[in-house]
Amino acid sequence: MASRPKWEAIAAAKRRALADQIPAEYRIPLHLVPPDTQLDVTPFPRQSGWFTQRELDITESSAVQIVTKTAATTWSSEEVTRAFCKRAAAAQQLTNCLSEILFDEAIQTAKSLDEHLRKTGTPIGPLHGLPVSLKDNFNIVGKDSTVGFTSLVNDPATSHSTLVELLEKLGAVRYCKTNVPTAMMIAESVNNVFGRTVNPLNRRLTSGGSSGGESALIAFGGSPLGVGTDIGGSLRIPAACTGIFTLRPSFGRFTTQRCRSGLSGQEAVMSVNGPMAKTLEDIVLFSKTIVDSQPWLLDAKCLPIPWRVVEHRPKLKIALLWNDGMVIPTPPVVRALKETVAKLKTAGHDIVKWDPVLHPKITDLLGRMFVADGGKSVEALLALTGEPIRPEMISYEQANELGTHAMWQLHSERSELQKQYLDQWMAMDGLDAILAPTTPFASVENGGFKHVGYTGVYNVVDYSAVSFPCGVIVDRNKDLDTPNYEPLSNLCREIHSDYKADLVHGMPVSLQLIARRLEEEKVLAMTETILQAIHPSGLISL
């Protein structure tokens, strides 16, 4: 019998090691494991009877509620950590969302936090006792950050990412890292090391990417707060696929120092870190807490901008992006836009139209930036173990490397498009924000994600954006495709041809709100205003 290729053997060993790290008490009893035909596994923790009521109370609480109760000693850090370790372990067994398991270290950290609070009567920081999950690329000493490459298995980090150090000082408990696509450059979370992460709301659908391990874990209830990254939509796409909240900040607000990248040194478009959670309040908690910790004293690329109190006008001027000039959204997203606009108008907000004239150019530019090295970064990491390139990344194999002069011209083109986009914004006197789809769909079948145009534009112009569930749920009876629509492109025709109302029935629909660069406080405050207009009786949370 022929031996496995080197890369396959490495991947198989890594998956076994990960599985072995799940303690026996956190392994779902065989008679309780949902069948593969059960697509929505989010009810499992409550319906299985495997979780105690205390564990359910803890893992169904928001991050804000958790830090309040740990600070008051209503819950100990240890019991909170153990509850989330168990639920994260269940999420891994049902969705394949984890890449590193740190349960033992997390419980020891939680015990030390409890001891500190017992001795001093004071929490160690504003995130005292809060379990925080981390995307795979955040370096933790002694742990792998494979970013989906078999060549980076058994290559443990020798230093922490700066954000990891900050979270520890603030009292957070790190307990797991989450799966990503190869090089973190696919809009779904699938790689040759760990395989595919699926959506806990419907396991036939993608949880998105590249922060799709985070989105699956959070949507399942296995994390109260996670941190992902975004270079072309990698926070917002997975958040939209699973109906949770996220903030894509402008570069410089949160530290990105000492994180691993699949395209190391690529700075034509900057990757940013951001929080993911089930409530907007938790996104604000993370954002304010991180900025208040003054990360610019540790990371030279962080901007020294303290957290600002924002009082925007009660009636906003919002530009609607009905489509991006390339792909018309599928019927559920169109309905979500229409219903949201109607509610915003009822609440007195001024709605105007945004012309996507620049969006195709900017999206094309983003694609050229990603492969400017001719795919050499990806090729070099694959070659070390003979790992084949995944079909989703074929553009990296086919790319031609740009020389220095051509790369400089790319930068000049980017700067000019940034200027034109800002000019278009400023020409709409008093514009507060753009409201747009996050993706053309609620989610898609695993392997079917095809368009990042709605998110990638805002990476190039570096604007602050929040993706949020708008309260619309896909309905197979309401969201039938329109047979006579005029496609904007072959890709648009293909996406609408692939749309299956029955498959995505019951999935949440998300939209995104975009403010200008470095307006994180404003976009969060405006999102709350929009949620109040959508649901005057209370904000949306899952």
N, C-alpha and C positions, 0 to 999 in steps of 0.2 A: 504494500500500500504506500503510495507516494506521500511524503511529508507535506504539511501545509507550507505555503509560502511564508516567508518571515513575517510579513505584516499581519497576516491572518493569525498566526500563532501568538504574536504580541497582543493583538486585540482580544483574542479569546481569553488569554491569561488575565488581562486587565478587567474584563467583564466578570470573570470568576472571582477575582479579588474583591471587586466592588460588592458582589452578591454575598460573599463571605463576611463582609463587614456589617451586614444587617443582623443584629442580635436575634437569637431564637425567639425571644418574647415579642419581637416586632415583626415576625413573619406571619402573614395572614394564614390562619388555619385552612387546610385544604378544602374543607367542607363549606367554607365561607367565601372562597375566591369566586368573584363574579365570572360567569362564562364569557367567552370572547364575543358572543352575540349581544351582551349587554354593553351598549355603546356609551351611555352616560353613567359614569362611575362616581360622580360627585355625591350621590345620596348614600354611598356605601358606608362611610363612617357612622352615620346616624342610624341607618337601617340594619346594619350587620349585627349590632349588639356586642361587637368586639371592643368598642370604646366605652369607658365609663362615662357617666354624666359629667364628672369633673373634667375629664379630658376633652369632652365635647364643648363644655363651657369655655375652656381655655382656648381651644383651637378655632372656635367660632367667634372669638373676640378680635377687635381691631387692635392695631399696634398702640394707638392712643390709650385704649382701655387697658391693655396689658401693662404698659409702663406705669399707669396710675395705680394699678393693683399691686404690682411688685414693689413700688415705692412705699405703699401703705402696708406692706407685708400681708395683704389679703391673700395673695398667692406668693409662694416662694419662687425664686428664680429657677431652682432645681425642678420643681414640679412643672413649671411652664416649659422648660427645656425638654424634659422627658416627654411631655405630651406632644410637642411638635416633632421630636425625633420619631416617635411612633407614627404620627400621621404622615411625615415625610417618607418614612419607610414604606408605608402603604401606598403612597403616591408613586414611589419608584416601582413597586411591584405591579402596579396597574397602568402606568403611563411611560415608564422608562425615562424619568426626568432628571436623574442625578448623575453626576460624574465623580464626585468625591463625597465620602461619608466621614464625618468628624464627630460622631455622637459621643464617644468616650471623652474626648477633650472638652466638648461642650458641657457635659455634665459636671466635669471638674471645675470648669470656669464658673458655672452657675453656683456651685457649692461655695466657691470663694466669694462670689458676689453676695450670697446670703450671709456669709460670715462677716464680711465688711459692713453690711447693713446692721447686723446684730450688734457689732462692737461700737459702731460710730453713730448709728441712728440716721445716717445720711446715705442716700443712693450714691453710687460712684459717678453717675452722670445722668443726663436726661433720657438715655436709652437703657437704663439699668434693667438687666434681666430680659431684654427683648431679643428673642432669636431672630437673626437676620440671615437669609440665604444669599448666596453670592454666585454670580455667573462664573463659569469655569475659568475665564481668563484672569480673574483676580488672584494674584499670587499669595500663597500662604506657605511659610517656611516648612519644608519637608513634604509638601504635597505637590502632586502633578498639576500642571495647567496645560493639558494636551491640545486645547482648542481644536479637537477632532483629528489630530495627526497621530498615527502610530509611532512615528519617530520621536514624539515628545512624551511617550509613556515612559515611566521610570526615569524622568528627568525633573526631580523635585526642585521647587523654588528655593533659593538661598536667602531671599529677603521677602518681606511682606510688601504688597502694594500699599501705597500711602493711605488709601481709603480704609484698608483693613486695619491699619494701626489706629486711625482716627476712630473707627467704630469701636475698637476695643477700649480706648480711653473714655469713650462716651458711655460705656457699660453694656454694649450689645454683646450677644453670644453668637459666635459663628458655629454652625453645626452641619452645613452641607454646601457643596457646590453643584451647579446645575449644567445640564447638557446643552451643547451648541452645535451648529453645523461646522463642517470643515472650514478652518480659517475664519469662522464667523462671518462668512460672506455669502450665505444662502438665506432666503427668507423662510426657511423651514429648519428645524433642528434635527439634522441627520448627518451621520459621519460613519467612517469605517471602523472606529474604535467601539463606540457604544451603541450604534444603530440609531433608530428613529424614536424621537419623543412624540407621543400622540396627545390629542386634546382630551382632557378628562370629561368634557361636556359631550363629546362624541368622538370615540376613538377611531372612527374612520376619517376624521378631519385633522388638519394640522393645527398644532399649537403655535405655529409661526416661528420666526427666527429673526435674528440669531439668538435672542434671549428667550427661546421657546421652552427650555427646561424650567426657567423661572416662571413663565406664565402658566405652565401646566401645574407646577407645584403650588402656586398661589391660588389658582382657581380651584384646586382640589381641597384647599385649606391646610396644606402642609407647611405653609410659611405665612406669617402675618405681614412681612415686609421683605422684599428682595431688591437686589441691585443688579441691573443689567447695563448694557451699553448700546449705543446707537450710532451707526455710521451711514445708514441709508434707510433707516426705519426699524432698526433692530430692537428697539424698545416698543415703539408704537404698533408695529405689525403684530407681534405676539400678544400684546395687551388687547388689541382689537379682536384677534382670533378667539380669545377666551373671555372677553367682556370685563376686563379689569382696568384700573387707572394707571397711567404713567405720565411722567414729565420728561420730555427731551429738552435739556437745558442747552443754552449756548455754551460754546467752549470757554472754559476759564472759570465757571462758577463752582464746579465740583472737580476735585482732583482726579486726574487720570494717570498719575505717575506710577511707574513700575508695574503696569499691567501688561500681560502678554498679548501680543497681536499676531495674527496670521499674516499680516502684511507689514511687518516691522519697518518703521521709518517712513511709512506713507503718511504724508501730512498735507497733501493737496486738498483733501477734505478730512476734517478732524473727527475722530471718534470721541464721543462723550459718554459719561456715566450718568445713570439716573435711577430713581426709585420706581418700584412696581408694587401695587397693593390693591386691596378691594375697596378702599375708600379714599376720597380726595383728601380728607383730613389727615390720613397717614402719609400721603405724598407731601403735604405741607410740613408735617412733623419732621420727616427726614430732611427735606430741603433746608428748612430754617436751622435745624440742629447742625447740619454739616457746615453751612455758611457761618453760623455763629462760632464754630470751632476754629475759625480763621485759617483755612487750609493754605492760604497764600504764604503763610509763614513756613510751610513745609514743601510746597510745590511752586517753583518759580514761574510756572505757566498759569497759575491761578491768579485771578484778578482780585485785588483788595477792595471788594465791594461788599460792605456789610448788608445784612438782610434788611430790606426796606419795607416800611408800612405803606401800603398802597391804598389810596381812596380814589377809585375810578368813578366816572359819572354813572349815576343810577341807570341811565338809558344809554346803551352802547350803540356805536355805529359798527356794524359787522358786514363784511363782504362775503357773499356766498360763492363758493367754488362748486358749481354744479357738475363739472367734469374737468379733467386736466388737459383736454385737447388731444388725448391719446386713447383713453379708454373710458367709455361711459360706465358708471357704476351699475352693478346688477340691481334688480328690482327692490330687494329689501333695503339697500342703501339709499336708493332714490326715494323710497317712501320715508325713510328715517330723516332725510334732508327736508322733505316737504312738511312732515309733521312737526319737526323741530322749528322750522322757519315760521310756521303758523303760530306756534306757541310763543316764539320770541316777539312776533308782531303784536300778538294779543297783550304781551307784557309791556309793549311800548318801545321796543328797541327798533332802531333804524336799520333796515336790511337793504343792501345794495348788491350789485353783481360784480364778481371778480373775473376779469378776462384772463384766461390761461395762456395768453400769447407767448409767454416766455417759458412755460413749463416743458414743452418738448425739447427745447434747446438745452435747458438746464439738466434734464434727465439724461440726455445724450452725453453731455459733458461729464456727469457723474460716472457713467459707465466707462468712459475713456480714462478717467482718473484711476479707477479700480484696477485696470489692466495695463497701466502705463509702464510697468516693469517687464512687460511681455510674459507675465505669469511666472517669472523666475522665482519669486518668493515661495509660491505654492509648490512649484516643481522641485525646488531644492529640498523642501521638507518631505515631500512624497518619495523622492529618490533614495533617501537614506534607508528605507526599509522595502523598497520596491512596491510601495502602495500605489494602486491605480488611481487616477483622477476620477472623481465621481461625475456622473453625467450632468448634474446640475451646474458643474463648474467648467463646462467645456469651453466657455469663452476665455478662460485663463490659459488653456492649452493652445488656443488658436491665435492669441494676441501677439502683436509685434512690439518689441521694446522701443520706447521713445528715447531719443537722445536728450542730452541736457537742454539744448536749444529748444527742441520741440516741447519739452516739459515746461520750460519757462513760458512758452507761448500759451500753453494750457492754463497756467496760472494767470496770465494776463486776460485770457478769455473768461476765466472764472470771476476775476475782479470786475470786469466790465458788466457781466450779467448780474452780479450782486448790486452794482450801482443802478442798473436799469430796473431791477426789481424794487429797490428802495424808492426810486423816482416814481414808479407806478403807484406804490403805496402812498407816498406823500401827495400825489396828485389827487387822491381821494380825500379831500379836506376833512381832517378830524377822524380818520379811520382808526378804530381801536384794535380790530382783529379780523382774521379770516376764519370762516367756518368751512370745513371741507370733510370729505370722506377720509378715513385713515387708510382704507384699502377699498378696492372696487367691490368687495364681498364681505360677508360676515366671517366666513372662513371657507376653506376649500378642501377637497379630498386630499389626503396625504399624497404629496408629490405633484400637486396641481397649482402651486403658487407661481404666478407669472408676471406680476407687475408691481414695481415699487415706486412708480412715478408720483403717487400722492404723498409719499413720505420723503423720498430722496431729495426733492427740490429744497426742502427746508434744512437739510444737512448742508447743501452747497451754500445757501445764503445765511446759514447758522442762526436761524430764528428759534425762539422758545416755543414749544408746542406741548399741549396736553391731549392725549387720547383718552376718551371717556365713553362709557356705555351710556347711550342716550335714551334708554328705556324701551326702544323698539325691539321686538322679538320677531324673527323670521316666521312668516305664516304661509304655508304652502297654498292656502286658498286666496290670499291677498297678493302674494309676490310671484305671480306667474310672469314669465318673461314676455316682453312685448314683441310679437313676431315681425312687426313692420318698422322697427327702429332702424336708424341709419348708422351703421358702425363707423367709428372714426378712423379705424385702421384694421389691418388683418389681425393684429393682436386683440383688438376690441371684439372683432367677430368671433375669434377663438374662445375668449373668456366667456362670452355670452352663450356660445354653443356648449361650453362645459358646465354651465350653471344648472344645478339640479335642486329645485325647490324642495323636493321631498327629503333630500339628503341633509340640507341645512335647516330644515324645519325645527323651530324651537331655539335656535341659536341667537344670542344677543348681537345687536348691531352697535358699532361704535362710530363716533365721529371724532375729528380733532379740531382744536381751537389753536390758532397760531397768532402769536404776538411778534413784535419785532425783536431784534437781537438784544439779549441780556435783560429781557423783561419777564423773568421767571415769576416774580412776585405778582406782577400784573396779570399774566395769563392764568395763574392759579386762582386769583381773585375773580377774574372774569368767568372762569369755568364754573365757579360756585354760583355766580349770578345766573348763568345759563341753566344750570341744574335746578335752581329755584324757579325759573320760568317754566321748565319742563314739568317739574313736580313741586308745585307750591307748598304741598303738605310736608315735604321732607326731601333731603338729598338722596340720590341713588347710591346704594351700596349693595354688595352681594353678600 
